[in-house]
């Protein structure tokens, strides 16, 4: 149980009972094991916005009652919102695509002063810490294989086979040979996993670095020196996302995006989200959107939704105008830099990658 759970519950109960806190934590852990992609979006909305719909409140109440029959069924809005956050915290104590999706979703939805009301702000800090530590865990700098060598691993089962064959007992021989075969398979799998992880890390690093150093946009088929940073910002995010294969994304992603935009021609600094949407062109926009699935998470990916609406309306002004209605608290007239725009779309795409690894529910 998280050590601050009792304090968080004081926002709901003046004097929270430790036994109630334990039940809430057990319910959160129990529910976290069956979360699918649709649940992620619902829980993020519950946690971040103060007025959930009656349908959303009833859905989560029913889910929690399956795990805790004493969970309140009326006047429970704030407790439901807090439970959504507790579910996330229980996942942040481990390592999973579900935890990645929640952490990246929170980062995406708190972009550049978006007006949200997280029921417990400390959980945002826990989420950020999870992303930082998990990114490092998935990309260790030590390439040494600390597992014992194969001879040491296979010596005991091999000796058991020799002893069984010496005894002449057919049953013992069969059991010993089966154990030896399993030991060989397990050893190979462990080495394969270790090497596979190394190759994935090196492939991701090489792809990102070649892309930055090459100063060329595959999607626009142009040198970045020929593009302005306003036009290239969203495209750069897509190209970086295509080269990120390990979740969560690396700490260096923001710096690499900045480096990728550095050779571009500089446009006016007073650019709004509408200006970025207006730069999206049909060829890459249509092709890229066709690869994505986010119909159940639109409010979490405002830039992607905006690009989709430009594709649908053929008008960036109309697309920007409708965004605040579809993404509560999102400000389309705020001034943002190309680096900020690129990083936001990149986070949204990373969120979708994590979400894509989850089952539907």
N, C-alpha and C positions, 0 to 999 in steps of 0.2 A: 504493500500500500504506500502511496506517495506520502511523504512526511507532512506535506502542507494541506492534505485533504481536509482535515478538521477545520483549518482556517478558512478554506474555500467554502465549506458548508455553513460557516457562520453568516455568510451573505444571505443564506436561505433560512437557516435555523439559528435563533439567538444562542441557544446552548445545545449544539449538536451532540448526540449520543455517540460515543466511540463504536458501539455495536452497529448503529445505523451507518456510520461511515464505512465500517468493514463490509456491510452488506452492499453498499453502493459500489465499493471498489470491486467486490466479487462479481456483481452484476455487469460492471463495465468490462472486466476481463472476460467474462463469459460471452458477452455480446461481441467483443472485438474479434473473437475467433470465427465469426460467421459473416463478417462484413463483405458485401459485394460493392461493385462500382456505383450503383445507384444510391446506396446508403451513404457513401462518402459525401456526395453533394448535399444530401439532406442534413447530415450532421454538421457540416461546415456552415450551412445557413442557420441552423439552430444556434450554434455557438456565437456567430458573429452579428446576428440581427435580433433586435429586442422584441419584435412582434411576429412570431411565427404564425402561420395559418392554422386554423383548427384541425385541418386534415393532417398537417405535419406533426402537430402536438399529439394527436390521437395515435398516429402511426408509431411514434417512438414510445409513447406510454404503453401501448400494447406489447411492443417488443420487450420492454423492461419488465413488465408484469410476468412474462414467461420465465424470467430469471429471478425476480424478487416479487413475491405475491403481496408484500406489504408496501410496495411503492405507491405513493399517493396518486389517485386518479383524477382529482380535481384541484384547482388552484395550484398547479404544479409547473407553471411555465418557466420560472427561473430555475427550478430544480432540473427540469428537462434540459435546459440550455447548459447548465453546469455539467450534467451527466454526459452531454455530447462532448464537452471538453475533457472529462475524466476518461472517457473511452479513448480519446486521442492520446492522453498522457500514458495510459496503460500500454498502448502500442509503442510509444516513444521509448519505453524501457527495454524494448527488444530491437529487432532488425527485420523489416519486411517491406514489401512494395506498398502495403496498406499504410504503414507509417509514413513512407515516402510521399504517398499521395496526399495524406492529410497535411503534412508539413509544407509541401510545395503548394497545395491549395491555399493554406493560410498565407503563405508568402505572396501568392498571386493576388489574393483578395484584399490585402492590406497595402496594395501598391499606391504610392504617391498620394497620400492623404485621402484615400477613399474613405468615405464616412461609414464606419462600422462601429458596433458597440459590443466588443467581445465581453462575454459574461465574466471572464476571469483573465485579465491582461497577462498575468504571470505565465499562463499556458502558451502565449505567443513566444515568450522568451524560452520556454522549454522546447518548443517546436524549433526555434532557430538553433538552439544548442544541439538538438538531435541532428539537424541537417549538417551542421559543421562537423560533429564527431563521426557521423555515418559516412560522409564523403571521404574523410581521412581513412576510416576503417576499410572502405572499399578500394582505396588506392594507397596501400602501404608502400613505403619507400624501400623496405628491406626485401630483397629478392632471394634471400637464403631459404632453402628448404630445410626446415627444422625437424622434419620427420626422420626417423631412423632409416638406414639404408635397407634395401630389399633383402639382403642376405640376413640381416639381423631379424627382420620381420618374419621371414619365411623359414628360418632355421628350426623353431619349435615344431610347427606342423610337419615339416619335412622329416624331422627326427621321429615324430609319432608314426609316420607312414613306415619308416624303416623298422621300427619296433613291432608294428602290427604285422608286417610281412614276415618278420622273423618268427613270430608266434604261430603263423600259419592259420590263424583264425579268420575265416572269410568275412564274418560280420565286422570284426575289428578293422580289417583291411579296408572294407568299404567305407566305414565311418571315417577312418583316418584320411583316406584319399579324398572324400567329400569335403572334409574340413580344410585340407590343403588346397583344393581347387577354389574354395570360397576365399581363403586367405590371399591367393594369387589375384583373384578378381578384385577384391577390395583394395589391395595394394596398387594395382594398375589404375583403378578408379580414382584413388586419392592422388596419385601422381598426375593423372590426366587433368583432374580438377585444378590442381596447383598450377600446371603449365597453361591450362586454358585461361585461368584468371590473369596470369601474367601477360599472355598474348593479347587478351581483350584490353588490358590497361595500356599496353604499348601501342596497340592499333588505334585506340582512341586518342592518345597523346600525339601520335604521328599525324593522324588525320587532321586534328585541330591545328597543329603547328604548320603543316604544309599549306593548309587553307589560309592561315593568317599571313605566312611569309610569301605565299604565291600572289597575294593581292589581286585575286581574280574571283569573280562571282560566277559560279556554274549556272545558277538559276537565271541570271540576266545575261550570261555569256558576254561579259565585259570586264575590262580591267577596272579595279576600284578607283583608280586615279581619274577615270573618265566619268565617274558617277558622283552625285552630290550626296552628302551624308543623310539628308532627309529622305531621299529615295531609297538608299541602300539599307537604312536602319532595320526595317522589318524583314527584308530579304536576308540580311546578315544573321538575324536571329534564327530563321529557318535553316540556313546553311550550317550554323553552329549546332543546332538541335539534331540535324541529320548525322552529325559526326560525334554525338555524345551517346554512348552505348551503355554506360554504367550509371546507375542511380544510387544516391542522389548525384547531381552534377558536380563537377569539381569547383573548388573555391576560385580557381583561376578563370572561370567562365566569363565573369564580368570584365576582367582585365583583357581577356582575349577578344571579346566583342569590341572593346574600346580600341584595341590595336587594329582590328579589322577595319574599323571606321576611320582610323587616323589618316590614311592616304586620300580619302574622299575630299571633294571640294566642299567648303564650308558654306552653309546656307544661314539664313537669319536665325538667331537664337530664340526668337519669340514664336516658336512653333507649337501648335496644339495637336491633340490626338486627331482631330479632323484633318489637319494638314498631312499627317502620316498616312491616314487612310486614303487620301486623295492621290498619293503616289503609287498605290498598288496598281499593277497593270494586268491585263487579262491573261497573258500566257502563263506566267508563273503562278498567279493567284488561283486560276481555275485548276491547274494541275496539282498544286499543293493542297488545296482544300479537299480535293477528291480523296486524299489519303487519310483524312482525319475523321475521327468519330467522337463528337462531344455534345451530342444533342441532349444528353442528360446532365450536362455540366456547364451550360452556357453562361451563367452568372459568374462563374469562376474564371472564365477566359474572355474578358471583355475585348481585348485586341483582336483575337480570332473571330469573335462574334461580329465585331465591327467590319473586319475584312469580308466576312460572309455576307453581311448586309450590303456592302458595296457591290459585291458580286451579284446579289439579288436585285438591288435597285438600280445599279449603274450610276449611283450618285453618292459621293462621300458626304455631302451635306445632310442628305436624308438619313444616311446610315448613322452619322454621329448624333443626329437629333433623337433617334429612337433608343440609343444605347442606355441612357439613364433609366429608362422605363424597364429595360430588360436586365440591367445590372445595377441594383440599388446602391446608391452612394457613390457611383462612378461619375467623375467630373470630366466631361469631354472638352471643356474650354481651358483646362489647366495647361500651362506652358511646361513642356518637358524637353529635355535634350535628346538628341539621337541615341546617345548611350543608354539613357533611361528607357526609351521606347524599345530598343533592341533587347535590353535585359528583361523587360516585362514580358514581351512576347516569348522570349526564350524560356522563362520560368513557366509560362502557360503550356508550352509544348512539352516541357519536362514533366509537368503535372499529368498531361495526357498520356505520356509514356508509362508512368507509374499506374495510372488508372487502367490502362490497357492490359496490364498484367493481372488484373483482378477478374474474378468470375462475376457474372451478372446475378442479381437477386431480385 
